[in-house]
Amino acid sequence: MFTQKFQAWVRKWAERLVSVFRDSPLTPNMLTLFGLVITGAGAAALAVGHLTIAGFILWFAGLFDILDGALARASGKVYPYGAFLDSTVDRYSEGLVYLGLLVFFLGQHQTVQPVLILLALAGSFLVSYVRARAQSLGFTCEVGILARPERVVIIVAGLLLDGIVGHHVVLTLALVILAVGTNFTAVQRIWVVWQQNRAMLRAQRRRPLPAGADEAGAATPTQPAKRRFFETP
């Protein structure tokens, strides 16, 4: 949802910030793991009810999610494993945050918020899974209103503003947005991939038949694409 210009501006300033560490022993993977540890501390603060403190901790942890990629680009250490580790750690980070929220609201004997947390957790993981699965099959899947940066902003804002209003109204509203928005984003991406698959099948049907091919053989090129569309992991 964030504009490409804004993302480019953030990347540019992040790369300037980490340029001083370009030749240091610090690696992008270290920053990624540091961010996970700090997120764990934020989740622990959530679990015991220190919501505002947790908000600041998670905001600080979010900086590492920006700086690790910036350091990789600035130092020329952009490797496939780094991208893989970053994506995997992001899932662990989100899981820890939702776990901390779940422990907190269960301790408050709430019933609505835990359901929202589980829906938001499932939706967040589906958003990432649908994109990864689609890209592994050759589709483009970059759309969506609630990618990870937006989800981090919503949960941090909900934590920081919750103490102002009280009664966890703002935090519950943030969870509603996450529960609905993440699952909507997953469906949005599924729809986009389905459209791409339809376009691919139509393009294959329009291809001229090779010399000597008959009508029966003309249908065979579409079969792998159909199987791929309905394939399950």
N, C-alpha and C positions, 0 to 999 in steps of 0.2 A: 504494500500500500504506500510506503514511503516512495517519493519520487526518485528517479534515477539521479537527478541533479543533486538532491540532498545526500544520497548515498555516496556519490562521487566526492562531494565536499567533505563528508566525514572521513572517507578513506584517505583523501589528500592530507588532511590535518593529522590523522592518526599516523600516517607514514612519516610526516615531519617530526612528530613527537618521538617515535621509536628509532629515528635515524641515528641517534646517539648510541644506540645499543647494537648497531649494525655489525660491528666487529667484536662484540663482547661474547663471552661464553653462553649468554642467554639465548635460548632457542625458542622458536614459535611453539613447539610442543610443550616446553616448560610453562609458557604463559597459559596455554590451554589447560594444563593440569592445575596450575595455580588458581585459575578461575573456578575449576571444579571444587577445589578445597574450600575456597571462600564461599562458594554457593552452598556447600555443606554447612558452613558456619551460619549462613543466613537461614537455612532451613531449620537448623537447631533453634535459632532465636525465634522463628515462627512457632515451632512446636511448644515452646514454653510461654508464648504470649507476648513477646516483645516485638510487636508488629512494626512500629516505626523504626526501631533499630534494624530489624530484618530488612526493611525497605532500603535503608542506606547501604547495608551490606550487599544486597543483591544488585543495587545500582553500581556499586564499586566492582562487583564480580562481572557485571555486564561489560565493563570497560575492557576486560581481558578478552572477551569474545570479539572485540574490535581490534585490539592491539596485536593479537597473535597472527591474524592474517596480514596486518600492516607490516609487522616485523618480517614475515615470510617474504613479502614482496620487496621490502627495502633491502633485505640481505641476500636476495636471490635464492632463498631456500623454499621455493614453492614445490612441494613434492606431493604425489598422490596420497601417500600414507598420512601426511599432515592433514589433508582435507578429510580423509577417512576418520582420523582420530578426532578432529574437531567436530564432525557431525555426530560421532558416537558419544562424545563427552556432552554435547548439547542435549542429547536425549537423557543422559543420566542427570544432568543439571535440572532439567524440567521435572523429571521424576522426583528429585529430592525436594524441590520447592512445593510441588503438589502434596508430597508426603507430609511435609511440615505443616501445611495448611490443614490437611486431613486430621492429623493428630491434634492440632489446636481446636478445631471445631468439634471433634468427637469429645474432647475434654470439656467443652462447653455444653455438651448434650444437645447439640443442634442436629437437625435431620435434613434440612434443605441444602445447606452448604456442602455437606459431604457428597450428596448426589451431584451437585454442580461441579465439584472438584473431579469426580470420576468421569463425568462427561467431558470436561475440559481436558483431562489427561488423555482420554481416548482420542479426542479430536486432535490434540496436538501431535500425538504419535502418528495418527493417520495422515495428517498433512505432510509430514516428513516421509512416511512410507510411500504414499501415493506418488510423490515426486520422484523418489529414488527408484521405485519400480517402473514408473513410466520412462524415465531416462535410460534405464537398463534395457528397455525394449525399443529404444530409438525415438521415443516421442519427446516433444518439448513441453515442459510443465513448469512454467515460471509464474503463473497467475495466482491470485489469491489475496483476500483482504487481510488475513491474519497469518503472515509468516512469522518466523521466530522473533525478529526485532520488534514487531508490533506487540507480540505476546509479552515480551519482557517489559516493554513500556507500560502496558496495561496493568500488569501485576505489581510493578514497582509503584506506579501512581496510586493504585488502589491501597497499597500498604501505607504510603506516606500521607494520603489524604484521609484515611479511615479514622485516625485519631481526632481529626478536626470535627467531623460530623458526629461520630460516636455510634454505638449500637451496631457496628460493623455494616452499616448501610452501604458505604462506598465500596468496601471490599466485596460484599455480596453482589453489588452491581457489576464489579469487575469480573467476578466469577461467572455471572450470567452472560456477559459479553464474550468471555472466553469459551464457555460451554456451547453457545450458539454459533459464534463466529468461527471457531476452529472446525467444527463439523460442517458448517456451510462452505468453508474454504476447501475441505477435503472433497465434498460433492462437486464444488466448482471445478476442481482439478480433474476429477473423474469425467465430468462432462466435456472438458476441453480435450482430454485424451480420446474420448469416444468420437468427438468430431474429427480429430486428426486421423483416427482409424478409418472412419467413413470416407474421408477425402482420399486416403491411400488406396482403399478398395476401388473407389471410382476411377482413380488414375490407372490402376492396374487393368480394369475392364476396358478402358479406352485405348490401351496399347494395341498397335496392329499385330495381327497374328504372324508368327514367323512362317517362312516358306514351308509348306508341307503339313502345317498344323491344321487340325480339324476343330469343330466346335466343342467336342468333348475335351480336347486338350486345352482349350482356351480357358476353361474354368479352373484348371489346376493351380495357376499362380496365386489365386486368391485364398486357397486353402490354408497355407502357412499363416497368412495374416489373420484369418478368422480364428485359427487355433491359438495364435498368440494373444488375441483380444480376450478370449475366454479362459486363457491359461491361469491357473492358480499357483501361488508359490509353494 
